[in-house]
Amino acid sequence: DGELDVTFLHGTENTLVNAIEVKKMISVSSKTRFVINETINKFDFSISRNPITTTDQIQLSIVSPNEVAGIIKIYGLDGKLINTTKVKFNEGRDEVVLPNLNLQQGYYLVQVENNGAFILRKILIN
């Protein structure tokens, strides 16, 4: 259906091209819009920036199937609970920023709880 011009400027023929195979033809214009309609049916989170410095805030990207009160806990690698923050998770994708906790350099565990489920991730403070 399409036409392919293999000439260069001023109509000079490209003698290096002797065959062109087009496997799939797709057309996208500036008027094309993409609508993503996804159902979120599981709880997950990621740490937006990792590692961070001792003066940075911890930023989390949370995915929740429903609006619910959640808990974010920070643990040292020795298992000691350092901080607990209660937050409301909105349905879908949400960003949560924890205040600067004045953490020393090292590894910590971030635990996010949602409706009895919890996920643990490691973060490095430089």
C-alpha angles and dihedrals in degrees: 000000000000132000123226122203111204096181126111129221118314092021096286110160117237102233093184092067112075099157138014123191118201109199102175130013118207128167125205123176132187087260093060113111127196120211117192111197107180129164113223109215103160137059119239142147141193134196107246096210121024124198104031133177127252090260097049127098120239110249120198130190108210128194114196129174090215143011108276143150109258139184128225117199129187118206133185116232087256088066095252113145108236104174141003122197125182114211139168113242113210120219111269123008120353138171121223123189118197118209119252104284095190091238119180121236114285144070123313136179121236114202121190119193124199123172094335095314120106137188126198125207132176123236130190122217113201 
